[in-house]
Amino acid sequence: MKTCSIALNTINDVKKFVNIVCKYDFDVDLISGRYAIDAKSIMGIFSLDLSKPIKLEAHTDDCAAFFEEIKPFVVE
């Protein structure tokens, strides 16, 4: 499992992010406070507080290509 923090600031960011995540077979969760949702669920993402960074958990060991694609959303 690999983790990072992401920021989704606009509706278009959310749509692009979900389209990227849906291309991969492994599970990806977004965690905000005590809520954990499936990153492939656009409605789930909109239920989170998007005003601050969200923790992402990718449940795979082979995620280099995935993290390269989501690089625009990753925050340090």
N, C-alpha and C positions, 0 to 999 in steps of 0.2 A: 504494500500500500504506500502511495506517495501523496503528500499533502502540500498545499500552498494556499495563499490568499488571493482572491480575485475581486475585481470591482466591475460591476455592471451598471453603468451610469445612465444609459438610455434604453428605450424600448428596442431600438435596432441592435444594441449591444447584446441584449438578452436573446433576440432572435438568432443572431450570428452564432452566439455561444451554444445555444441548444442545437443548431444545425451541425456544429462541429462535434459536440458530444454524441449525438445520435449516430454518427458514422462508426463509432467504436463499440465492440462487443462487451467490454467490461463495464462494471457498475461504477458510476461516479455520483458521489453525494455532495450536497452543499449543506453546511452547518452554520447556523446563525443562532447564537444563544443556545437554547435547549431544543431548537427545531432542527431536524435533519430531513432533507427532501431529496428526491431523485433529480439529478441535474438534467435529465432528459425531459422533465415535465415543465413546460413553459408556465403553466398555471401555478405550479408549486413554487417556482422561482419568484413569481410576482407576489406570493404570499409572504416572502421574506422582507426584512428591512434592507433595502438596496442602497440606503444612504451611507452605509459603512462597508468596509471589506468583508467578504464572506469566505469562510474556510472551505476549501475543496479537498475531497479525499477521492483519489483514483484507486480502485481496488484491483491493481495489477502490478506486475513487476516490469512489464514491457510497455512503457508509456512515453518513451522519448518522442515519438512522432506526435502524440497527443499534446504533450506539454509544449512542443514547438508551435503547434497550431493555436494554442490558447495564450501564447506569449503576450499578445496585445492586452489581455485582460488581467494578467498577473501583476500584483502589487507586492513590493518588498516589505 
